[in-house]
Amino acid sequence: MAGLGQDAGKGSQRGGLGRVVSAALIGATIEWYDFFLYGVVAGIVLNKLYFPVSDPLVSTLLAYATFAVGFVARPLGGVVFGHFGDKVGRKSMLVITLMLMGVATFLIGLVPTYAQIGVAAPILLLFLRVIQGIGLGGEWGGAVLMAFEYAPPEKRGLYASIPQIGLALGLCLASGVVATLSYTLTDEQFLSWGWRLAFLLSVILVAVGAYIRLNVMETPEFAKVKEQNREAAIPFVSMIKSYPKNVLAGMGARMIDGVFFNIFAVFSIGYLTQTLKVPRTEALLGVCAAALVMCATIPFFGALSDRMGRTRVYAWGSVITGLSAFPAFWIFLAYPGNTSAIYMAIILPFGILYASVYGPEAALFSELFPAHVRYTGISFVYQFSGIFASGLTPIIATALIQYSGADKPWLICGYCTLAGLISAASAIWIGHAGQREELAEASRVGHAAVERTQPA
């Protein structure tokens, strides 16, 4: 991170690139903590307290269904906040989405259980999950663009990957907090009130994040769009009319990200604890350890994409990542009592290989669209594809394991591999289509023009 301040004078009239990237990273960490905290506890707490049916499989599926609803709501947030982000500015939308997400997460920690208020409990949970989804739907695109549009063109893969670390930190924080509470409290205390503390903590994190984000400037590239009055009348319509192939290619490329993340960060926790009887704390700490490793590997692969090419790194990463599910699940089955083996089976594919996709992804998607529709474009691509690639994955994986048997998770591994092949093919198309390169060149020209107008 030491090099962040070196380019400060190039990106902003005050504050600098370092402050902007830090604000994007901290805010993204808080948002992902809020969003994935729900996923971490869905299969171990919410299924028991809010969906108490006689069949554990059905209750788990219902809990994951409300998890999926958050992904369904994310495209709405992406379109709404993308519209205003392309019309009004990136910064103001980031403050609003952070507040929206934080309040919803805090309130989840206060929702009474099914035993206390009956069917109103899962309904309230569902409503707040929708609000969470809308908030995150607008957050991701803005955080990425704050870093991408400030960064020098030759380092955009690196700098755009730094807000992506927020996913790893948020997941680590969420799983780490739940693991700590699970370890220090009895099962009765944890199920009664302990898990709620993780949600209530969000209000403190949001206050810190909002303060930091209020003290950064608008991105220079969007400021140039405003100065030249080049805003799209309706950004979503302009995006669909002008760049439909880019939208489809981006959604295809997103598949391995959504599928693989949710298999290892969400589904694997329930699979290890309920099916293979791995202690809950150990499963959570394994995911937490992988997330910590990812904090280093995400920027590594982001920087690698600057040197080797975005689509090349992304395509190879997609195939290798998808295939890695086979040895990982084989280790789960062969060594369920070996903590070191379980950790290795999570950290290698999830902490290292997955980062080869998630690191270059932000810059890859940002280069699909010009600045006047970029917030809308990358938000829609990322969030709409998330319905199928992310939100449905725990449900699909649970159904596949029910069909094939708990000791035969190979259909799940095949699902990961198929997602990897789809993403690789989409990335290769992006690289050969030429459209991304033309947009990237236009973006470099615009960035240079902005630099010439900045005071020394």
N, C-alpha and C positions, 0 to 999 in steps of 0.2 A: 504493500500500500504506500510505500515511501515515495514512489514515483508519481503518485496522483497529483501532488501539488506542483510538479514541474511544468505542467501545461496550463496552470491556472490563468495566466494572462491571456491565453488564447480563447477561452470559452466564455467568460462572463465579465460584466462590468464591475461586479463586486462578488466576493466570496470565493470564486474559483472552482475549478473542476473537482478538486478534492472534497469540498463541502457538498457539492451537488451529488457526487457519487455516494458519499457517506449518508446523505439524507435519503437517497433512493434505497440504499441497502438497509438502513435501520427501519424505514417504513415498511419495506417489503418483508423483512423478518417478522415484524409485528403482525402484519396481515396474514402471512402464512402460518404463524403460530396460532392465530385465531381460527383459521380455516381448518387446519389439519388436527387441531386438538379434538375437534368433533370426531374425525376419522379414527384417531387413536383410541378413544373411549367407546366408539360405537359398538364394537363387537365384544367388549368386556364389561360394560356398565349399562349403556343405554338400552341394549336389548333386554336386560333384566328389569330395569326400572320403568321403562316407558312403553314397552311392547311385551307385556307378560303373558305369552301364550304357552300352551302345554308343550308344543314342539320347539325345542331350542333352535332348530334349523329355520323355522318360520320366523321366530323372533329376531334372529340374526339378520335374515333377509329384509325384514321390515326396518331394522335399524340402519342397514346399509342403503335402503331405499331413501330414507331421509337424508343420508349422506349424499346420494346421487342427486337429490333435488337441488342441493347447493350448486352443482355443476350445471343443471338445467337453467338456473337463474343467472348464471354468470354471463351468458351471451347478452341478456337484457342489460346488465350493468355495463358490458363492453360497448354496446351500441349507444346507450344513453350517455355515458361518461366519455366515450370516444367522440361523440358528436360535439359535446361542449369542449372537450379537450382540443379538437381541431378548429373550433370556432372561437373559444375564449382563451384557452391556454392550458398547458400541462399542469402547472404548479397548483392552481386553485382546485382542480379536480382531485389531485392527490391528497390534499388536506381533507376534502369532503369524504372521499372513500375511506380514509383511515378512521375518521370519526364514526362513520356508518358501521363499519366492520367491528370496531371496538365496543360500541354500545350493544350491538346484537350479541356478541360473545359474552359480555358481562351479564346480560339478561338470561342467557341460557343457563348460567350458573345459579339462577334464582327460580327457575321453573319447577313447580311442585311435581311429584311423581304421579304415575297412573293410580297408585293406591290412594293418593291424597285427593285428586280432583278428577279422576276418571279419564274419559276420552279427550278432555280439554288439554291434558298434558302433552300427548303426542302432537296435537294440533298446534299448540303454542311452539313446541319444538320445531315443527315443520315451518311455521311462519318465520321464526328467527333464523332458521337455516337458509330460507329464501333471501332474507335481508343480508346475511353473510355472503351469499353467492353474488348478489348484485354489487355489494361493496368490492369484493375481490375482482369481479368482472371489469371494473373500471380501474382498479389499482395496478394490475400487472403491466398493462401497456404504458401507463404514465411513468411508472418507475423505470422501466427499461428505456423509454425515450429520453428521460432526463439525462441518463448517462450516455446513451448512444448519440444524441444530438449535440452534446457538449464536447465529445471526445474528438481528437484528431482522426481523420479518416483511416490512417494506417493502423490505428489501435482500437478501432471500434469493436472488434470481436472481444478484446480483453475487457474494455470498460463496460460494454453492454452485458458482459457475463457477471460483473460484480453484483448488480442487484439480484441476479439469479442465485447468488449465495444465500440470499434471504430465505429461499425455499429450504435449503439445508439447515440453516440456523433456526428457522421457525420450526421445522420438523424435530430437530435435535432438542430445542427448548420444550416443545410440546411433549415429546416422548420422555424426555429427561424429567420434567416436572411430574408427570404422571407416574413414572417409575419411582421417583423419590417418595411420592405420597404413598404409592403401593408398598414400598419397602418399610416405611416408618410407621404406617398405620396397620391395624388389623383389617381383615377382609370386611368385617362388619362396619368399622369406622370408615373405610375407604368407600364402600357402597352407600353408606348413609349420608356422609357429608364431605369426605375427603376429596373426591373427584371434583366437587364444585369449586374448590379453592383455585384449581388450575384455570377455570373460566373467569373467576372474579379478579384474578391477577391482571387480566387484560386491561383494566381501566388505568392502571399505573403505566403500563407500556405505551398505551395510546397517548397519554398526556405528554410523555417524553418525545414520542415520534412527531406529534403535531407541532410541538415547539420547534423542533429542528427543521421541519419542512416549511414552516412559515418564514424562515430566514434564508431562503434561497431564491434566486431570480429565475425568470422564464428562460427557456432554452433559446440560444441565439438563432438557430435555424427556424424555429417557429416565429420568433420575433421578426425575422425577415419576411416571412409569409404575411404577417399582419401589416408590416410596413408597406408592402407592395399590394395589399388588398387582394391576395390570391387565395383567400379562404374559399373552400367549396360551399355552395349554397346549402346542400344537404350531403355531408360527407359520406354517409352510408350509400346513398344512391350513386354518387360519383364513383365510389369504390367498386360497387357491383357492375356498373356499366363499363368502366374503363379497365378493370383488372380482374375479371372473373376467373381466368386461368390461374392467376397468382393466388387467389383465394383458395381454390381447390387444391393446388399444389401444396400450399402451406398447411392446409388441414390434413392432407395425406402425410406430410412430413411429421406432423405432431403426434401421429398414432403411437409410436414406440415410447415417446415421453410419457403420455398419459397412462398407457397400459402397464408399462414396466414399473413406473413409480407406484401406482396403486396396488400392484401385486405385492411389492416388497415392503412398502411403507404402511399399508392398510390391511390387505388380506392376510399377509404372512403372520401378523401378530395373532389374529384369531386362529389361523391354521396351526401355528406352533403351540399355542396355549390350550386350545380346546381339542384338537385332533391328536397331536403328538405329546401332549401333557408336559410341554416345556414350561418351567415357571414363568409367570407373567412378567416379573421384573427382568429376567434374563432376556426375554424376547424384546422388550422395550429398550433395554440397554444396547442390544445388538443393532437395532435400527438407529438409535442415538449415535452409536460409534460410527456407523456408515455415514450418517449425516455430517459428522465432524470431519471425516476424511474428505467428503465431498466439498467442504469449504476450500480445500487446497486444489482439488482436481478440476473443479468448475472453471476457475480462472486460467488454469493451465491449458485446458482444451480451448477456451475462448481465445487465448493468445496464439495457440497452435493454428487455429482457423485463420488468423491474420497472416500467418506465414505460409501455410500449405493450401489454403483455399477453404472457404466455408463449406461448400457442398461436398468436397472430398472427405473432410473430417466427419461431417454429419452422416454421410452415406455409409462409410465403413463402420462408424460407431453404432449406427442403427442395427446393422446385421449382427455384429459381434455381441452387442448388448442383448438382442433378442435370443440368440442361441445360448447365452450364458445361463438362462433359466433352467436348462436341463441339468447341468452339474450341480447347481445350487439346490434344487429340490431333491436330487439324488442324495446329497449330503444330509439334508433335513431328515430323510427317511432312514438312512443308514446309521446316523450318529445322533439320535434325538437326545441322548443323555450326555453328549460331549459338548460342553459350552463353547470351547475353542473352535470346534468344527462348525457349530451353528453360526458363530460370529464370522468366521471366514466365509461361509456360504452367503452371508448377507453383505459383508463389507466389500468383497471383491467385485461382484456384479453391480451392486447398488451404489457403493461409495466411489468406485473407480470407473467402471465401464459406462454406467448410466451418465456420468458427467461428460463423456465424449459427445453426447447428444445435447444435454441440457446446457452445457457451456456455450457452444456456438449458436444455439437456437435463437436467442434474442436478436443478435445481429442479422442472422439469416432471414428472419421474418421482417425485421425493420427495413431491410434492403429490398423487400418485395414491393414497397409502396413509397410514393413521394410524400414530402412533408405535409402537404395540405390535407391528405386523407390517412396519414400514417397511424395516428392514434386509433382511429376507427378500424383501419385495416388489420393491424396486428392484434388488437383486442378481439375482433370478431373471429379471426383465424384461430387464435389460441383458445378462446372461451367456447365458441360454438363446437369446435372439434372435441373439446373437453367433455361434452355430454356423452359421446360415444367412446372416446379414448380413455376417459378418466372416471366419470361418474358411474357408468354401468359396469366397470371392470370388477369391483368386488362382488357384485351380484352375479355376473357371468362366471367368475371364478368359483364362487360358492356352488352354483348350479352344476358346473363341470365336475367339481370334486364329488358332488352328490351322485352324479351319473356314473363316473368311472370308479369311484371308491376312494377312500381317504389314502390308501396305500398306493394309488396309481395317479399321481398328479400330472401325468404327461400331456393330457389335453390342455392343461393350463400352460405348460411349457411351449406346446405347439402354438397356442394363442399368442404368446409373447414373440415367438419366432415369426409368425405371420405379420404381426404388427411391425416388426423390424424390417421385413422385406418391403412392405408397403411404404414405410418411411424412407428407406433407401432409394426405392424407385422414384419417389416424389422429389427427393433431394437431387438425384441425378437429372431429372427433368428440369428442375430449377436451374441447375448449372449449365445445361445445354440450351435452354430457351432463349438466353440472351437478355430477357426482360429485366432480370435482377441486376445484371451488370450495368445496363443502361440507367436504371434508377440509381444505382450506387454512384455512377459517374456524375449524374445530375446532382446528387446529394453532395459529392465532393466539391463540385463547382459552387454550389450554394454555400457550403461551409467556408470556402475560400473567400467568397464575396462578403460573408458576414465578418470574417477576421479583418478584412480590409477596412470595414466600417467601425471596428472596435477601437476605443482610445488606447494608447500605449500604456 
